[in-house]
Each structure stands twice: as structure tokens, then as C-alpha cells.
């Protein structure tokens, strides 16, 4: 896989992973549905954090496959975390700010 394809794969995976907790009612994307109404916000944020680390692991594996891994400081993780939250905005808007017919 080329380096450009790897970069676009990580961006697409990050966008999908950031929005999945807000578009899915199941626990951890495959578990049972909550018994009482919708999944709470804290559960969605926990899934968002877990998916952030999974996408980061995938990106690390692709970087390792392409060559030597460059060591990152805290600034890198702060920026990628902020970007991941930005990518989650469409799902958040759909879940909490959009008008849904009952």
C-alpha cells in the first residue's frame, strides 16, 4: 500500500470511528442495546476514547510497515485528540442537536 493510500485510510477510519458512537445504540458497537432508552453520553464518550486508541494503533501499524516510527511528544496526541473530536461533530449534531421525528 502506498503512503498516500495509508494516509487516506487512516483519515477515513478516523472519521467513521469518531461518528460510530453517536450513530449506534449498541454497547461497544456490537453488544446489547440499553434496556432503558438511549445509551448515555458517558458511554458514547468512553467508546469514542476507545476508538481513538484503536485508530491510533492502526495508524502506528501502518507507520511501522512503511518504515521507522518517529517518536511523538504530547503535542502530537493533543492535536490528534482534538482532530478526532472535530471529526465526531457530525455524529454529535445528528444525535443531540438534530430534530428527529418521534
C-alpha positions as CSV (number, residue, x, y, z in Angstrom):
1,X,0.0,0.0,0.0
2,X,1.4,3.4,-0.9
3,X,1.9,6.1,1.7
4,X,-0.8,8.3,0.3
5,X,-3.3,5.4,0.4
6,X,-2.3,4.7,4.0
7,X,-2.9,8.3,5.0
8,X,-6.4,8.4,3.4
9,X,-7.2,5.1,5.0
10,X,-6.4,6.5,8.5
11,X,-8.4,9.6,7.8
12,X,-11.4,7.6,6.6
13,X,-11.2,5.2,9.5
14,X,-10.9,8.1,12.0
15,X,-14.0,9.8,10.5
16,X,-16.1,6.6,10.7
17,X,-14.8,5.7,14.2
18,X,-15.5,9.2,15.5
19,X,-19.1,9.1,14.4
20,X,-20.0,5.5,15.2
21,X,-20.7,6.0,19.0
22,X,-23.3,8.7,18.1
23,X,-25.0,6.7,15.3
24,X,-25.2,3.3,17.1
25,X,-27.2,2.4,20.2
26,X,-25.4,-0.8,21.0
27,X,-22.7,-1.0,23.7
28,X,-19.2,-1.1,22.1
29,X,-20.8,-1.3,18.6
30,X,-21.8,-4.9,18.9
31,X,-23.1,-5.5,22.4
32,X,-26.7,-5.5,23.6
33,X,-28.9,-2.4,23.4
34,X,-29.5,-0.5,26.6
35,X,-32.6,-1.5,28.5
36,X,-33.8,1.9,29.4
37,X,-33.9,4.3,26.5
38,X,-30.8,5.6,24.7
39,X,-27.2,5.0,25.6
40,X,-26.0,7.7,28.0
41,X,-23.4,10.3,26.9
42,X,-20.7,9.0,29.2
43,X,-20.9,5.6,27.4
44,X,-20.6,7.3,24.0
45,X,-17.6,9.3,25.1
46,X,-16.0,6.1,26.5
47,X,-16.5,4.4,23.2
48,X,-15.1,7.5,21.4
49,X,-11.9,7.3,23.6
50,X,-11.6,3.5,22.9
51,X,-12.0,4.0,19.1
52,X,-9.4,6.9,19.2
53,X,-6.8,4.4,20.6
54,X,-7.8,1.7,18.1
55,X,-7.4,4.1,15.1
56,X,-4.2,5.3,16.6
57,X,-3.0,1.7,16.8
58,X,-3.9,1.1,13.2
59,X,-2.0,4.3,12.2
60,X,1.0,3.1,14.2
61,X,0.9,-0.3,12.5
62,X,0.8,1.4,9.0
63,X,3.7,3.7,10.0
64,X,5.7,0.7,11.2
65,X,5.0,-1.1,7.9
66,X,6.1,1.9,5.9
67,X,9.4,2.4,7.8
68,X,10.8,3.6,11.1
69,X,8.4,5.0,13.7
70,X,9.0,8.6,14.6
71,X,8.7,9.3,18.3
72,X,5.9,11.7,19.2
73,X,5.5,14.1,22.1
74,X,2.4,15.1,24.0
75,X,1.7,17.8,21.4
76,X,1.0,15.2,18.7
77,X,-1.5,13.4,20.9
78,X,-3.2,16.7,21.9
79,X,-3.6,17.6,18.2
80,X,-4.8,14.2,17.1
81,X,-7.3,14.1,20.0
82,X,-8.7,17.5,19.1
83,X,-8.9,16.4,15.4
84,X,-10.8,13.2,16.4
85,X,-13.3,15.3,18.4
86,X,-13.7,17.6,15.5
87,X,-14.4,14.6,13.2
88,X,-17.0,13.4,15.7
89,X,-19.0,16.7,15.4
90,X,-21.4,15.5,12.6
91,X,-22.5,12.4,14.7
92,X,-22.9,14.6,17.8
93,X,-25.1,17.1,15.9
94,X,-27.2,14.3,14.5
95,X,-27.7,12.6,17.9
96,X,-28.2,15.6,20.2
97,X,-29.0,18.7,18.1
98,X,-30.9,17.4,15.2
99,X,-34.7,17.2,15.2
100,X,-35.9,13.7,15.0
101,X,-39.5,12.6,14.3
102,X,-40.9,10.5,17.1
